[in-house]
Amino acid sequence: MASTDKPFFIELGKRIADLRREHNMTQQQLAEALGIAQQTLAHYEVARLRVPASMLPTLGEIFNVPVDALVGRPMPARSNGKRGPSSRLEQQIEAISQLSKTQQKFVTQMLDTVLAQAKQ
């Protein structure tokens, strides 16, 4: 692996490992979903091996994230065609999406409570 590629694959491996943990998956479970050996996945997560580009769409589907997010590309601030800065709510939703699954669940429960009270 070229020395210029190493930082990219280190960060990609970290993102995969983080997403796997956020989804409460073991390496074995993710490896089975990908059709690879657990040891191969372990090598991807620590950048001993390169993650094949053909695997990125499958990882995106498993974790429900765009491939751009997997490879560390910044996501466009507005995907609805509007100009200008994102609204406060859009910024908050983006921030929530970066939280762990446990933290997201807590925020969702709080929102459900507030919305239920607003309906009364």
NORHU-V619120 format. One record per pair of residues at least 12 apart in sequence whose C-alpha atoms are under 6 Angstrom apart, sorted by sequence separation. I is the first residue (numbers start at 1). J is the second residue. If there is no record, write none. Layout:
I|J / I|J
This chain:
17|45 / 13|44 / 14|45 / 13|45 / 13|46 / 13|47 / 10|47 / 9|47 / 12|71 / 22|100 / 22|101
